């Protein structure tokens, strides 16, 4: 086996989307973990096996071990190719990624898995030179989400872009506009929407508020309880809480190890039926697409705690939302959605949002890392796949349209 064959084997990974689907369907990942461990025992330099093991460990709930395996893989090499077959003349896409957990980048493999696009993944590490040579590619895209830990990577990608040989989508300086503490200044003046101000507060400041020596309005102008709090750089609702009064703060902090938090004003977005509805919308090249609608009797909503699978009525409402999105939701909030797209200026990104009783759009968060996938069971959610495939097709068409290959054809 020559060196090129060995290097190819070491850089070809299992699609993250396929590993997620395996876990999502409840299938056991432990046999695969055993196989990967055996590969690594036989060849400690098998970087692809290490990276696959990193994903498997995280999906099994062993995040620290998974990140350790990722670090080891990236010491060996930083360029990989997910293993789905592609035709000889496939569009070649290079994703510029940041090291980190499974929610740290645009989940691009969900958008491209099984397509006729050849995807390469390059982990960018500030201070380390790029692999030489890089694989030939027709277009690149920056995928790290905005976070404290990613800012160095985003700045490094921004530094590289002027000398990059092709178009790079999702410019990092625009990704950084999605910082929680920046989004209010970005969107706050749009009359058709509400984006509550978010500020950082360390543990000591929160303790002072809990003791009554500091008022909420000292932290957030005109703010009052209830407040929303979460650790900086937390994802997927981890440690997100509503503080109803100052005495809630001590109880919250007792369960947290972090030292810095985001704080914002709570906005009551209950509908007239007392239920909370949260929407996910993604943009592809300026056009919004529906991803999901979650309906819950609690304010802290994300899709899989809302009981959608157990309620035919909720799913019927979600199906109507998706089917009538262009003539319904997107038309009602056209000016707000246009303003959001214009201010972000990203080719691919999304928001989680809700509708307020006064008709305005309430924006919770935005970024390039919000997931859109086609894993939901078709017997339970028969309406979803067509919408997801429409989104995926639009993403692939955008890549082709903005690529070097399309420029040459023109």
GULUMRO-360692 format. One line per 2 residues: number of its first residue (from 1); their letters; for each residue y, z, x of C-alpha. Coordinates in nm, 2 decimals, always signed. Layout:
NUM	A	Y Z X ~ ...
***
This chain:
1	XX	+0.00 +0.00 +0.00 ~ +0.33 -0.11 +0.16
3	XX	+0.64 +0.10 +0.17 ~ +0.81 -0.10 -0.11
5	XX	+0.51 -0.04 -0.35 ~ +0.51 +0.33 -0.26
7	XX	+0.89 +0.35 -0.32 ~ +0.85 +0.17 -0.66
9	XX	+0.58 +0.41 -0.77 ~ +0.79 +0.71 -0.67
11	XX	+1.09 +0.59 -0.87 ~ +0.93 +0.48 -1.20
13	XX	+0.96 +0.76 -1.45 ~ +0.83 +0.82 -1.80
15	XX	+1.10 +0.74 -2.06 ~ +1.27 +1.07 -2.16
17	XX	+1.28 +0.93 -2.51 ~ +0.90 +0.91 -2.52
19	XX	+0.86 +1.26 -2.38 ~ +1.10 +1.39 -2.64
21	XX	+0.91 +1.21 -2.91 ~ +0.58 +1.37 -2.79
23	XX	+0.74 +1.71 -2.81 ~ +0.92 +1.64 -3.14
25	XX	+0.59 +1.54 -3.31 ~ +0.43 +1.86 -3.20
27	XX	+0.19 +1.71 -2.95 ~ +0.08 +1.92 -2.65
29	XX	+0.27 +1.85 -2.33 ~ +0.06 +2.08 -2.12
31	XX	-0.21 +1.82 -2.02 ~ +0.06 +1.59 -1.90
33	XX	+0.21 +1.88 -1.70 ~ -0.12 +1.94 -1.54
35	XX	-0.15 +1.57 -1.44 ~ +0.20 +1.57 -1.29
37	XX	+0.13 +1.88 -1.09 ~ -0.19 +1.72 -0.96
39	XX	+0.01 +1.41 -0.86 ~ +0.27 +1.63 -0.68
41	XX	-0.01 +1.82 -0.50 ~ -0.15 +1.49 -0.38
43	XX	+0.19 +1.36 -0.28 ~ +0.48 +1.61 -0.25
45	XX	+0.72 +1.32 -0.21 ~ +0.64 +1.17 -0.55
47	XX	+0.99 +1.20 -0.68 ~ +0.92 +1.04 -1.01
49	XX	+0.65 +1.29 -1.09 ~ +0.89 +1.57 -1.00
51	XX	+1.15 +1.43 -1.23 ~ +0.90 +1.38 -1.51
53	XX	+0.78 +1.74 -1.46 ~ +1.14 +1.86 -1.48
55	XX	+1.17 +1.70 -1.83 ~ +0.83 +1.84 -1.94
57	XX	+0.91 +2.19 -1.82 ~ +1.24 +2.19 -2.01
59	XX	+1.08 +2.06 -2.33 ~ +0.82 +2.34 -2.29
61	XX	+1.11 +2.59 -2.28 ~ +1.10 +2.65 -1.90
63	XX	+1.45 +2.54 -1.82 ~ +1.50 +2.72 -1.49
65	XX	+1.17 +2.58 -1.36 ~ +1.26 +2.23 -1.49
67	XX	+1.59 +2.23 -1.31 ~ +1.42 +2.35 -0.99
69	XX	+1.19 +2.05 -1.01 ~ +1.49 +1.82 -1.07
71	XX	+1.67 +1.95 -0.77 ~ +1.36 +1.89 -0.56
73	XX	+1.33 +1.53 -0.69 ~ +1.69 +1.45 -0.62
75	XX	+1.65 +1.57 -0.26 ~ +1.39 +1.30 -0.22
77	XX	+1.58 +1.02 -0.40 ~ +1.84 +0.98 -0.67
79	XX	+1.76 +0.63 -0.82 ~ +1.50 +0.59 -1.09
81	XX	+1.38 +0.34 -1.35 ~ +1.22 +0.44 -1.68
83	XX	+0.89 +0.27 -1.74 ~ +0.91 +0.03 -2.03
85	XX	+0.82 -0.34 -1.98 ~ +1.11 -0.59 -1.97
87	XX	+1.12 -0.97 -1.94 ~ +1.21 -1.13 -1.61
89	XX	+1.57 -1.22 -1.72 ~ +1.64 -0.88 -1.88
91	XX	+2.00 -0.74 -1.89 ~ +2.02 -0.49 -1.60
93	XX	+2.20 -0.17 -1.68 ~ +2.28 +0.11 -1.43
95	XX	+2.35 +0.46 -1.58 ~ +2.55 +0.69 -1.36
97	XX	+2.43 +1.04 -1.44 ~ +2.50 +1.40 -1.34
99	XX	+2.22 +1.64 -1.25 ~ +2.16 +1.91 -1.50
101	XX	+1.97 +1.99 -1.82 ~ +1.85 +1.75 -2.09
103	XX	+2.18 +1.77 -2.28 ~ +2.40 +1.70 -1.98
105	XX	+2.44 +1.32 -2.02 ~ +2.45 +1.05 -2.28
107	XX	+2.09 +1.03 -2.40 ~ +2.09 +0.66 -2.31
109	XX	+1.71 +0.62 -2.30 ~ +1.71 +0.69 -2.68
111	XX	+1.94 +0.40 -2.72 ~ +1.74 +0.16 -2.50
113	XX	+1.38 +0.27 -2.50 ~ +1.14 -0.01 -2.57
115	XX	+1.42 -0.27 -2.57 ~ +1.45 -0.58 -2.35
117	XX	+1.71 -0.40 -2.13 ~ +1.61 -0.30 -1.77
119	XX	+1.76 +0.04 -1.71 ~ +1.82 +0.21 -1.38
121	XX	+1.94 +0.57 -1.35 ~ +2.14 +0.69 -1.06
123	XX	+2.22 +1.06 -1.02 ~ +2.56 +1.09 -0.86
125	XX	+2.61 +1.39 -0.63 ~ +2.96 +1.44 -0.48
127	XX	+2.96 +1.42 -0.10 ~ +2.63 +1.23 -0.08
129	XX	+2.63 +0.86 -0.01 ~ +2.50 +0.61 -0.27
131	XX	+2.16 +0.46 -0.21 ~ +2.19 +0.14 -0.01
133	XX	+2.12 -0.11 -0.14 ~ +2.17 -0.03 -0.51
135	XX	+1.96 -0.24 -0.75 ~ +2.13 -0.55 -0.88
137	XX	+2.28 -0.48 -1.22 ~ +2.50 -0.66 -1.48
139	XX	+2.69 -0.36 -1.61 ~ +2.72 +0.02 -1.55
141	XX	+2.80 +0.31 -1.77 ~ +2.91 +0.67 -1.69
143	XX	+2.70 +0.92 -1.88 ~ +2.79 +1.28 -1.78
145	XX	+2.93 +1.49 -2.06 ~ +3.26 +1.68 -2.01
147	XX	+3.19 +2.02 -1.87 ~ +3.30 +2.25 -1.59
149	XX	+2.98 +2.17 -1.39 ~ +3.02 +1.79 -1.44
151	XX	+3.38 +1.76 -1.34 ~ +3.31 +1.70 -0.97
153	XX	+3.06 +1.42 -1.06 ~ +3.30 +1.27 -1.31
155	XX	+3.58 +1.26 -1.04 ~ +3.33 +1.11 -0.79
157	XX	+3.24 +0.83 -1.04 ~ +3.61 +0.77 -1.11
159	XX	+3.67 +0.74 -0.73 ~ +3.39 +0.48 -0.70
161	XX	+3.49 +0.26 -0.99 ~ +3.76 +0.05 -0.82
163	XX	+3.51 -0.09 -0.57 ~ +3.22 -0.12 -0.82
165	XX	+3.09 -0.48 -0.84 ~ +3.08 -0.49 -1.22
167	XX	+3.23 -0.33 -1.53 ~ +3.18 +0.04 -1.57
169	XX	+3.19 +0.16 -1.93 ~ +3.30 +0.51 -2.04
171	XX	+3.56 +0.57 -1.77 ~ +3.53 +0.94 -1.65
173	XX	+3.90 +1.02 -1.70 ~ +3.85 +0.93 -2.07
175	XX	+3.53 +1.13 -2.09 ~ +3.73 +1.43 -1.97
177	XX	+3.95 +1.40 -2.27 ~ +3.67 +1.55 -2.48
179	XX	+3.71 +1.89 -2.32 ~ +3.71 +2.15 -2.60
181	XX	+4.05 +2.29 -2.48 ~ +4.20 +1.94 -2.46
183	XX	+4.09 +1.79 -2.79 ~ +4.36 +1.98 -2.99
185	XX	+4.64 +1.82 -2.79 ~ +4.47 +1.49 -2.82
187	XX	+4.42 +1.50 -3.20 ~ +4.63 +1.78 -3.32
189	XX	+4.92 +1.56 -3.43 ~ +4.71 +1.33 -3.65
191	XX	+4.80 +1.43 -4.00 ~ +4.48 +1.31 -4.16
193	XX	+4.26 +1.55 -3.96 ~ +4.23 +1.91 -3.84
195	XX	+4.12 +1.98 -3.48 ~ +4.16 +2.36 -3.43
197	XX	+4.31 +2.46 -3.10 ~ +4.06 +2.60 -2.85
199	XX	+4.14 +2.83 -2.56 ~ +3.95 +3.00 -2.28
201	XX	+3.92 +3.37 -2.27 ~ +3.74 +3.59 -2.02
203	XX	+3.53 +3.89 -2.12 ~ +3.82 +4.13 -2.04
205	XX	+4.06 +3.96 -2.28 ~ +3.80 +3.96 -2.56
207	XX	+3.74 +4.33 -2.50 ~ +4.11 +4.39 -2.53
209	XX	+4.11 +4.21 -2.86 ~ +3.81 +4.42 -2.97
211	XX	+3.99 +4.74 -2.88 ~ +4.31 +4.63 -3.06
213	XX	+4.53 +4.62 -2.75 ~ +4.56 +4.24 -2.78
215	XX	+4.61 +4.05 -3.10 ~ +4.44 +3.72 -3.19
217	XX	+4.78 +3.55 -3.21 ~ +4.84 +3.65 -2.84
219	XX	+4.55 +3.42 -2.75 ~ +4.59 +3.15 -3.02
221	XX	+4.93 +3.10 -3.17 ~ +4.93 +3.21 -3.54
223	XX	+4.56 +3.27 -3.53 ~ +4.39 +3.54 -3.72
225	XX	+4.03 +3.65 -3.78 ~ +3.78 +3.51 -3.84
227	XX	+3.75 +3.34 -3.50 ~ +3.48 +3.12 -3.35
229	XX	+3.35 +3.21 -3.00 ~ +3.10 +3.05 -2.77
231	XX	+3.03 +3.06 -2.39 ~ +3.20 +2.79 -2.18
233	XX	+2.97 +2.49 -2.13 ~ +2.72 +2.60 -2.40
235	XX	+2.54 +2.33 -2.60 ~ +2.38 +2.28 -2.94
237	XX	+2.52 +2.60 -3.09 ~ +2.38 +2.83 -2.83
239	XX	+2.55 +3.17 -2.86 ~ +2.80 +3.03 -3.11
241	XX	+2.93 +3.30 -3.34 ~ +3.19 +3.38 -3.60
243	XX	+3.39 +3.70 -3.53 ~ +3.51 +3.83 -3.87
245	XX	+3.71 +4.12 -3.73 ~ +3.80 +4.28 -3.40
247	XX	+3.50 +4.52 -3.42 ~ +3.27 +4.22 -3.41
249	XX	+3.36 +4.14 -3.05 ~ +3.18 +4.43 -2.88
251	XX	+2.86 +4.35 -3.06 ~ +2.89 +3.99 -2.96
253	XX	+2.96 +4.06 -2.60 ~ +2.67 +4.30 -2.57
255	XX	+2.44 +4.01 -2.62 ~ +2.60 +3.78 -2.37
257	XX	+2.58 +3.76 -2.00 ~ +2.86 +3.50 -1.96
259	XX	+3.20 +3.59 -1.84 ~ +3.41 +3.31 -1.99
261	XX	+3.43 +3.19 -2.35 ~ +3.59 +2.93 -2.58
263	XX	+3.77 +3.08 -2.88 ~ +3.91 +2.89 -3.18
265	XX	+4.03 +2.95 -3.53 ~ +3.75 +2.93 -3.80
267	XX	+3.81 +2.67 -4.07 ~ +3.63 +2.72 -4.40
269	XX	+3.49 +2.38 -4.48 ~ +3.27 +2.47 -4.78
271	XX	+3.25 +2.21 -5.06 ~ +3.31 +2.30 -5.42
273	XX	+2.94 +2.37 -5.46 ~ +2.97 +2.64 -5.18
275	XX	+2.76 +2.43 -4.94 ~ +2.86 +2.33 -4.59
277	XX	+2.83 +1.96 -4.49 ~ +2.85 +1.85 -4.13
279	XX	+2.85 +1.48 -4.02 ~ +2.77 +1.31 -3.70
281	XX	+2.95 +0.98 -3.63 ~ +2.91 +0.76 -3.32
283	XX	+3.13 +0.48 -3.21 ~ +3.01 +0.16 -3.03
285	XX	+3.29 -0.05 -2.90 ~ +3.54 +0.08 -3.15
287	XX	+3.32 +0.07 -3.46 ~ +3.19 +0.40 -3.62
289	XX	+2.83 +0.44 -3.73 ~ +2.67 +0.72 -3.93
291	XX	+2.40 +0.93 -3.74 ~ +2.33 +1.21 -3.98
293	XX	+2.46 +1.45 -4.25 ~ +2.34 +1.81 -4.26
295	XX	+2.38 +2.03 -4.57 ~ +2.35 +2.41 -4.55
297	XX	+2.45 +2.73 -4.72 ~ +2.56 +2.87 -4.39
299	XX	+2.87 +2.77 -4.18 ~ +2.68 +2.73 -3.85
301	XX	+2.51 +2.40 -3.92 ~ +2.31 +2.17 -3.70
303	XX	+2.07 +1.92 -3.84 ~ +1.74 +2.10 -3.79
305	XX	+1.85 +2.44 -3.92 ~ +1.98 +2.29 -4.24
307	XX	+1.64 +2.26 -4.42 ~ +1.68 +1.89 -4.47
309	XX	+1.31 +1.82 -4.45 ~ +1.25 +2.07 -4.73
311	XX	+1.50 +1.94 -4.98 ~ +1.47 +1.60 -5.15
313	XX	+1.81 +1.65 -5.30 ~ +1.97 +1.70 -4.96
315	XX	+1.80 +1.39 -4.82 ~ +1.90 +1.18 -5.11
317	XX	+2.26 +1.28 -5.05 ~ +2.23 +1.20 -4.68
319	XX	+2.08 +0.86 -4.77 ~ +2.38 +0.78 -4.99
321	XX	+2.62 +0.89 -4.71 ~ +2.45 +0.66 -4.47
323	XX	+2.41 +0.36 -4.71 ~ +2.77 +0.39 -4.83
325	XX	+2.93 +0.49 -4.50 ~ +3.15 +0.18 -4.46
327	XX	+3.28 +0.18 -4.82 ~ +3.28 +0.56 -4.86
329	XX	+3.32 +0.81 -4.57 ~ +3.46 +0.56 -4.32
331	XX	+3.71 +0.42 -4.58 ~ +3.82 +0.77 -4.69
333	XX	+3.89 +0.87 -4.33 ~ +3.99 +0.53 -4.19
335	XX	+4.32 +0.65 -4.04 ~ +4.16 +0.96 -3.89
337	XX	+3.87 +0.77 -3.74 ~ +4.10 +0.50 -3.60
339	XX	+4.32 +0.76 -3.44 ~ +4.01 +0.93 -3.28
341	XX	+3.88 +0.60 -3.14 ~ +4.22 +0.51 -3.01
343	XX	+4.28 +0.84 -2.84 ~ +3.94 +0.86 -2.67
345	XX	+3.93 +0.50 -2.56 ~ +3.56 +0.52 -2.49
347	XX	+3.30 +0.24 -2.55 ~ +3.04 +0.49 -2.67
349	XX	+3.10 +0.84 -2.79 ~ +3.07 +1.06 -3.11
351	XX	+3.20 +1.35 -3.30 ~ +3.06 +1.62 -3.52
353	XX	+3.29 +1.67 -3.82 ~ +3.33 +1.79 -4.18
355	XX	+3.55 +1.72 -4.48 ~ +3.80 +1.99 -4.58
357	XX	+3.88 +2.06 -4.94 ~ +4.22 +1.91 -4.90
359	XX	+4.07 +1.58 -4.79 ~ +4.13 +1.60 -4.42
361	XX	+3.87 +1.54 -4.16 ~ +3.77 +1.86 -3.97
363	XX	+3.66 +1.78 -3.61 ~ +3.44 +2.03 -3.44
365	XX	+3.37 +1.86 -3.11 ~ +3.33 +1.52 -2.95
367	XX	+3.18 +1.36 -2.65 ~ +2.93 +1.11 -2.50
369	XX	+2.64 +1.35 -2.50 ~ +2.58 +1.38 -2.88
371	XX	+2.23 +1.26 -2.96 ~ +2.14 +0.97 -3.18
373	XX	+1.77 +0.91 -3.21 ~ +1.50 +0.74 -3.43
375	XX	+1.23 +1.02 -3.41 ~ +1.25 +1.15 -3.77
377	XX	+0.93 +1.10 -3.97 ~ +0.96 +0.78 -4.18
379	XX	+0.76 +0.93 -4.47 ~ +1.02 +1.21 -4.50
381	XX	+1.33 +1.02 -4.40 ~ +1.25 +0.65 -4.50
383	XX	+1.63 +0.56 -4.50 ~ +1.72 +0.67 -4.14
385	XX	+1.54 +0.42 -3.91 ~ +1.73 +0.12 -4.03
387	XX	+2.07 +0.29 -3.95 ~ +1.95 +0.41 -3.61
389	XX	+1.82 +0.06 -3.52 ~ +2.16 -0.08 -3.63
391	XX	+2.34 +0.15 -3.39 ~ +2.10 +0.08 -3.11
393	XX	+2.14 -0.30 -3.16 ~ +2.51 -0.26 -3.15
395	XX	+2.49 -0.07 -2.83 ~ +2.27 -0.33 -2.66
397	XX	+2.50 -0.61 -2.79 ~ +2.80 -0.44 -2.64
399	XX	+2.63 -0.40 -2.31 ~ +2.55 -0.77 -2.30
401	XX	+2.90 -0.88 -2.42 ~ +3.08 -0.67 -2.16
403	XX	+2.84 -0.75 -1.87 ~ +2.88 -0.97 -1.57
405	XX	+2.62 -1.20 -1.71 ~ +2.83 -1.27 -2.02
407	XX	+3.13 -1.33 -1.81 ~ +2.94 -1.59 -1.60
409	XX	+2.81 -1.75 -1.92 ~ +3.17 -1.79 -2.05
***
